[in-house]
C-alpha cells in the first residue's frame, strides 16, 4: 500500500466535532466537479490512492475517470463497504425490487431468487457475496487493490462472534476480485486477535490511532503495545488529527513513531492542507 491515503469524509459532510463545518462542506461539495477538483489536486501533489465509501456520488467520480483513462491510469481506489444509508434511502424511494435492480448486477429475478434462498437457509456468506458484488458495481474497470469492510459491519460481527462471515469475506475478496481484504474497526487489538484465530495472514486493519484516544476502543496503552509488537498485521492509521482536536504536527509525529503503521489516511479539502499533511508525514516517516 501507499504510505499516504486520501479519504472522503470532507466530501460528504462528515465531521465528528463540528456541525457548522459539516454544513459548509455540504455546500462546497454539492457538485461532483468539486470532488474531482480536490482529487486532481491530491494527484498533483503525488497522492494516488483514494480510500472511499461506496456513496452513490462515488459512482459519478468513477465514471469521470473512466472517460479519462490516460489521466487516471495510476489512480487507485480502496472501496469501503457497505454504505448503509444508501440502501435505506433506496428502499424508501424505489422499493425492494427497485433497489435490487439498481444496485445488484445480473438478472433481477435470478438475483432475487438467490437472495431469497440464501435468506431462508440463513446462508449469510452467500448474502454477503451478493452485497459485495452490489457495492463493487460502480468500480468496474477501476484499480481496486484493497477492498475494505466498514467498521459498522466488522465490529457488529466481532461482537456477535460471527467469525465465519469475516473469514468468508476475506476469501471472497481474494478469489472474486483478485484484491486484498481490508478491515475497518474501532477496536484494533480485538481485530488483530480475531484475524490470528481465523488464520487471515498479515491482515490490513484500519483503525483510529491518535494521541488522545479519540474513537479508540480499549486503552491507548493497549494500542501502543500491539503497534510495538512483532505480531503480523498491517495497520492503517485514520483519524490521526482526532477530528481537528490535535495540531497537525504533533498528531503526525505521534503516529509516525510506530514503524509498524504502514499507511496514514487523512482527508482535506484545500491544496494547502493536503500539502502540509503530506509533507509532515514524509518528514516524520524518515524517522521510522
N, C-alpha and C positions, 0 to 999 in steps of 0.2 A: 504494500500500500504506500501511497504518497505520504510524506511527513505531514503535510498540511491539507486538510479537507475543508471545503466551504459548505456551510449549512444554509438552511432555507427559512428559519424561523422569522427573520425580518420581512420576508415576502408575504407572509400570511398572518401578520399582526399578532405574533406570539411574543409576548414579553412578560416574564414572570414577576416583575417588580412594578411596572408602570402601565396602567391602563391608558394614560394620556399618550405615552409613546406608542402603544399599540394602535390607537386611533390614527395617529399621524402616519404610521407605516401603512395602514389600510388605505389611506387616501393616496399616498405616494405610489403604491404598487397596485392600484386598481386596474391598470393596463398591463398586459403581458410584455409589452415592449420595454417597460421599466425593469422587469426582471431580467430580460435578455441583456439590457444595457449593463446591469451590475455584473452579470456572469461574464460578459465580454471584458469588463474592467478587471475582474479576477484573473481571467485568462491572460490578459495583457501583462499582469504582474507575476505570471508564472504559476498560477494555481489552476490545475486542470481537472480536479475531481470535485464533483458536486454531490453531496450526501443529502438526499431529499425525501420527503414523504411522497406518497402517491396521490397527492391532492390533484383534483381534476385539472387545474391550470398547468400542472407539470406536463400534461399531455400536449398542450399547445407549445410549450418550450421544446419538447422533443420533436414536434412537427417542424418547428422553425429550424432546428438543427439538421433534420433530415433533408431539408431543402437547401442546405449549405454544407454538403459533406466535406468539402476540402477544408473549409474554415474550422470545422469542429472534429476533424479526424482523430485528434489526440485527446479529445474530451471524454471523461469517464463519469458515469453515474453510479452512485451507491444507493439504490432504492431502499426505502424503509417502509415496511408494510405491517398491518393494514392501516388505512386512514379511515377510521370507523365512522366519522361524521359524514363522509361521502355516501356511505351506504344507507345510513339513516335518512339522509335528505332525499336520496334517490327513491327509496321505497315510498316515502311520503308523496313525491311528485309523480313517479312512474308506476308504482305498484310492484309486486314481487316479480312477475314475469318481465315487466319492462326493465327492471333493474338487472335481472339475469341477462337479458338481451343486450343491454347497454355495456355491461362490464365483462361478461364471461365469454371468451372466444369459443366458436364452434356452433353447431346446430342447437337451437334453443330447446327443442324437445328432447334431444339426446342429453344435453346438459342437465335439464330439469329432472329427467329420469334418473340420471346418475346421482345427482344430489339427493333426490328423494330416497333412492335405495340406500345410499350411504347413511342418510339420517336415520332411516328405520332400523338399520343394522347397527347403529351407533358406531359407524366406521369413520371416526374422526380424522384419521390420516388422509382418507380419500377426500373428505370435505376440505381439508387443509390444502390439498393439491389443487382443487378447483379454485379456491380463493387466491392462491399464489398465481395461478395462470391468469386470473382476472386482473390482479394488480400489475402483472408484468406486461399486459397487453399494450399499454401506452409506450413501453420502452422497446418495441420491436425495431431492430436494426441499430439500437444504441449499444455502446460498450458498457456492460454492467458486470465488472469482475467480482464485486461483492454485493450480496443481497441480504438486507437486514430484516429481522423480525422485531417489530416495535415492542417497547417495554410494556405497553398495555396488555399485550398477549404473553410475552415472556414471563413477566412477574406473576401474572394470573396462573399460568401453567406451573410455574415454580411453586407457588403457594398451594395449588391443588394437588401437587405431586403427579401431574400428568406428563411424566418424563418421556414416554414413548412418542408423543407428538413432536417434542423438540428434536428428538433423535431422527424421526422421520423427516422433519423439515430439513435438517442438515443434509441428509442423504438425498432428498429430492432436489435440492438446490444444486448439489454437485452433479447429479445424474441428469436432471432435466434441463439445466441452464449452463452447465459447464462453468459454474461460478463457485465462489466460496461463500458459505453461510456466515452471517454475522448476527450478533445478538445485542440488543439494546436493553439495559436493565438499570434499575435503581439500587441493585444490590450486587455489586461486583463480587464480593467474596463468595456468596452462595452460588452464583452462576459459575464461577471457576470450579467450585466443588462438584456441581452437577455435571459439567462437561467432562470432568475426570471420571465420574461414575458411569457416564454414558459412552466413554471411550471416544469422545469427539476430540481429535488431536489438535493441539495448538490453536484453540478457538479464537476468533476475533470477537472481542467483547467491548462494546461501547458503553461507557458509564460516566456519570457526573464525577469529576475529580477536581477538587479545588481546595484552596487553603482554609476555608471556613466551614466545610462540610455541607454546603448548600445542595439539597436534594441527593444526599448520600446516605443510604441506609447502613446501619451499623456505624461504628466509630471511625474517625479519620485514622486513628492508630491502626485499626484492622486493615483498612485500605492500604496504608503505607507498608504494613507487614507483607501483604500479598504482592505489592508492587516491587518490593525489595527482595522477594523470594526467587528461588530458581525454578518455580513451577512454570510449566509451559502454557502460556496463553499470550495473546497479542492485544493489549489494551488500547483503546482509543479514548482520549480524554475529551469530554464535552462539558459545556457549562463551566469552563475554566475561569471565566470572569464573574461567576455567580450572579448572572443577570445584571451586571454593572455594579455590584456591591464592592468589587475589588478593582484596584487600579491595574491597567494592563501589564505594566512591567512586573509588579510583584506577583500577579497571577501567573504569567508565563514563566517567570523564574522558578516558581514553585513546581509546576508540573514537569518542567524540564530537568528537575533533579532526579527524576526516575528514568533510568536508562531503558527500562522495560517498555515504557509507553511508546508505542510505535507511531501513532498519529495523533494530531490535535485538531479537533473540529471547532470551528467558530463561524459565526455569521456577522456580517456587517453590510452597510448599505452605501458607504461613501468610499471613494478611492483612498482618501487619507487614512481612514480607519483600517481598511483592508491592508494597505501598505505597511502601516505601523505595526499591526499584529503580525504580519508575515515577517517583518524584519526582527521583531522581538523573538519570535520562535526560532528563526535562524541564528540569532545572536546567542541565545541560551542553549540551543541544541548543540552548539560547539563544545559545551562542557560535558556532554553525555559520555 
